[in-house]
Amino acid sequence: MNMQINYSDLDNILKNHEFKSSNIIAILQDTQEIYRYLPKEVFAYFSDKLDMSMAKIYGVATFYDNFSLEPKGRYVIKICDGTACHVRKSIPILDKMRAELGLSESKITTDDLSFTVETVSCLGACGLAPAITINDKVHGAMTPEKAMEILSTLKEVK
């Protein structure tokens, strides 16, 4: 998958953050908001523009879990597998979603970049267990059936 990088977007991000290397986290967040991940091309560009080593920028990008170096789907679905969600059967929800979308533990994003399915340790919504988020919106008291209803709605939105 070859995504076209719009360098004027990157320049605007850099301008908004005053070309300061100390703002690298915010710069990467804004970049990921546009592309839904951090394309490898941005590391060299930011390194040059911020006079900061590519290794340092890459280190920041890999240290924080919210950054992704792989393309993500338009809908990022996170299924909680923390204790409360696990005991209330979050895994059957995960299994059903993966089966429906043709995904697995190693293949988390659909080929058409519509859906990404991930597990997380905790969503902070234990009282709603089992919980999932779709693009950071929490859906609680989830069942495999409810998850399939949501999924079919999202498929229609395409």
Salt bridges, closest charged atoms under 4 A:
GLU18 OE1 - LYS20 NZ 2.94
ASP30 OD2 - HIS17 NE2 2.64
GLU41 OE2 - LYS40 NZ 3.93
ASP81 OD1 - HIS86 ND1 2.58
GLU100 OE2 - LYS155 NZ 2.80
ASP111 OD1 - LYS107 NZ 2.61
ASP112 OD2 - LYS158 NZ 2.79
GLU118 OE2 - LYS72 NZ 2.35
